[in-house]
């Protein structure tokens, strides 16, 4: 009798283990599928891809668990941004980078600002409005970063590139706060000056790449990280 109960107990533990393995395997398959979809979107950012992702979101959105829903939302966001960049012929001035924590839109500073200035140009406002219409569809926090090259500025208004980079980022924050009505709690401005270059500042072309604004859509991974009522 004791041996029979022991066998039954062992069998029960095996059943639990199999269930856990199946759950892990299912999550892994779903993650890999979403990863391939993301790579596909980044490679082919045309209108058909955008339509496909929209249909995918509508059909399967309610069936995906929270963490997989986050990935799906990111994929759709990247698709929309890339579609806007292509439609407006901005590939020379804008591109998207995705990492574990954020969807990052990198905009060349000259398309937003005149040299040494923090006032957003007319074209810059049009671009911020265009991508802002996309950001309206999500409630994620936005971190705006300003970056410069390593050429010193030293003006009375902005004594260093650090001040210039911050006030450019802050100007973008104010645009989204006052023009598009975003809650200030959702917005952050950061200035890094020349201290986080994308490439070496050894040529005029590379320096132009380093003069940029980065709009980071922060990924929400846990329920505790985000309170929709706050925003």
C-alpha positions in Angstrom: 0.0 0.0 0.0 2.8 2.4 0.9 4.6 1.7 -2.4 1.4 2.3 -4.3 0.9 5.7 -2.7 4.5 6.6 -3.3 4.1 5.7 -7.0 0.9 7.8 -7.2 2.7 10.8 -5.6 5.6 10.5 -8.0 3.3 10.3 -11.0 1.5 13.5 -9.7 4.8 15.3 -9.5 5.7 14.3 -13.0 2.3 15.6 -14.3 3.0 19.0 -12.7 6.4 19.1 -14.2 5.1 18.3 -17.7 2.5 21.1 -17.3 5.1 23.6 -16.4 7.4 22.5 -19.3 4.5 22.9 -21.7 3.8 26.4 -20.4 7.4 27.5 -20.7 7.6 26.0 -24.2 4.4 27.8 -25.2 5.8 31.1 -24.0 9.0 30.5 -25.8 7.3 29.7 -29.1 5.2 32.9 -28.8 8.2 35.0 -28.0 10.2 33.6 -31.0 7.2 34.2 -33.3 6.9 37.9 -32.2 10.6 38.3 -32.6 10.5 37.2 -36.2 7.5 39.4 -36.8 9.5 42.4 -35.4 12.5 41.6 -37.6 10.2 41.3 -40.6 8.6 44.7 -39.8 12.0 46.4 -39.4 13.1 45.0 -42.8 9.9 45.7 -44.7 8.2 48.8 -43.4 5.7 49.4 -46.2 2.0 50.0 -46.0 1.1 46.3 -46.5 3.2 45.4 -43.5 1.4 48.0 -41.5 -2.0 46.6 -42.6 -0.9 43.1 -41.7 0.2 44.1 -38.2 -3.0 45.9 -37.6 -5.0 42.9 -38.7 -2.8 40.7 -36.5 -3.4 43.0 -33.5 -7.2 42.9 -34.0 -7.5 39.1 -34.5 -5.2 38.0 -31.7 -4.8 40.9 -29.4 -7.4 39.6 -26.8 -5.8 36.2 -26.7 -2.2 37.3 -25.9 -1.1 37.5 -22.3 0.1 40.8 -20.9 3.8 40.4 -21.6 3.2 39.1 -25.1 0.7 42.0 -25.6 3.5 44.4 -24.8 5.7 42.9 -27.6 2.8 43.0 -30.0 2.1 46.7 -29.2 5.8 47.5 -29.7 5.8 45.8 -33.1 2.7 47.8 -34.2 4.3 51.0 -32.9 7.5 50.4 -34.8 5.5 49.5 -38.0 3.6 52.8 -37.8 6.7 54.9 -37.2 8.6 53.3 -40.1 5.6 53.7 -42.3 5.5 57.5 -41.4 9.2 57.8 -42.1 8.9 56.3 -45.5 5.7 58.2 -46.4 7.3 61.5 -45.5 10.7 60.6 -47.1 12.6 61.1 -43.8 14.9 58.1 -44.0 17.9 60.5 -44.2 16.9 62.2 -40.9 15.1 59.5 -38.9 15.3 55.9 -37.9 14.1 53.5 -35.2 16.1 51.4 -32.8 14.5 48.7 -30.5 16.0 47.3 -27.4 14.9 45.5 -24.3 13.6 48.6 -22.6 12.4 51.0 -25.2 11.4 51.9 -28.8 13.8 54.7 -29.8 13.1 57.2 -32.5 16.3 59.0 -33.5 15.9 62.4 -35.2 18.7 64.4 -36.7 19.0 67.8 -34.9 19.3 69.9 -38.2 15.8 68.7 -39.2 14.4 70.1 -35.9 16.6 73.0 -35.0 18.8 75.7 -36.6 22.5 75.5 -35.6 23.0 76.6 -31.9 19.3 77.2 -31.4 16.5 75.5 -29.4 13.4 76.8 -31.2 11.8 74.0 -33.2 11.7 74.7 -36.9 8.5 74.6 -39.0 9.5 71.3 -40.5 10.5 70.0 -37.1 7.0 70.8 -35.7 5.5 69.0 -38.7 7.6 65.9 -37.9 6.9 66.0 -34.2 3.2 66.3 -35.0 3.3 63.3 -37.3 5.0 61.0 -34.9 2.9 62.5 -32.1 -0.2 61.3 -33.8 1.4 57.8 -33.5 2.4 58.3 -29.8 -1.2 59.3 -29.1 -2.2 55.6 -29.6 -0.1 54.5 -26.6 0.2 55.6 -23.0 3.8 54.8 -22.4 6.2 57.2 -20.7 8.3 59.3 -23.2 11.9 60.2 -22.5 13.3 62.9 -24.7 17.1 63.0 -25.0 19.2 65.8 -26.5 22.7 65.0 -27.9 25.4 67.1 -29.7 28.7 66.6 -31.4 32.0 67.6 -29.6 32.4 71.1 -31.2 32.2 73.6 -28.3 29.4 76.2 -28.5 30.3 78.7 -25.7 27.6 81.3 -26.2 26.1 83.6 -23.5 22.8 81.8 -23.8 24.2 78.2 -23.8 27.7 78.0 -22.2 28.2 74.4 -23.2 26.8 71.6 -25.4 25.3 70.1 -22.2 23.0 73.1 -21.8 22.1 73.2 -25.5 21.3 69.5 -25.6 19.0 69.7 -22.5 17.1 72.8 -23.6 16.5 71.2 -27.0 15.1 68.1 -25.3 13.0 70.3 -23.0 11.6 72.2 -25.9 10.4 69.0 -27.4 8.9 68.0 -24.1 7.0 71.4 -23.9 5.8 70.8 -27.5 4.1 67.5 -26.5 2.9 69.0 -23.2 1.3 72.2 -24.5 0.5 71.4 -28.2 -0.6 67.8 -27.8 -1.8 67.9 -24.2 0.4 65.2 -22.8 0.4 64.9 -19.0 3.8 66.2 -17.7 4.1 63.1 -15.5 4.5 61.1 -18.7 7.4 63.2 -20.0 11.1 63.5 -19.2 13.8 65.7 -20.7 17.5 64.7 -20.6 20.6 66.4 -22.0 23.8 64.5 -22.6 25.8 67.0 -24.7 28.6 65.3 -26.6 29.1 62.5 -24.0 27.0 59.8 -25.6 28.0 59.8 -29.3 26.6 57.3 -31.7 29.9 57.3 -33.7 33.3 58.9 -33.4 33.4 62.7 -33.9 36.2 62.3 -36.4 34.5 63.7 -39.5 31.7 66.2 -40.4 29.5 63.4 -41.4 29.9 61.6 -38.1 29.4 64.8 -36.1 26.1 65.3 -38.0 25.0 61.8 -36.9 25.7 62.7 -33.3 23.7 65.9 -33.3 20.3 64.4 -32.6 17.1 64.1 -30.5 16.1 60.7 -29.3 12.4 60.0 -28.4 12.3 56.9 -26.2 9.0 55.2 -25.8 9.6 53.3 -22.6 8.4 49.7 -22.6 6.0 48.8 -19.8 6.8 45.2 -18.6 5.0 44.9 -15.3 1.6 46.1 -14.1 3.3 47.9 -11.2 5.3 50.0 -13.6 2.3 51.8 -15.0 -0.8 53.3 -13.6 -3.1 54.4 -16.5 -5.0 56.8 -14.2 -1.8 58.7 -13.6 -1.4 59.5 -17.2 
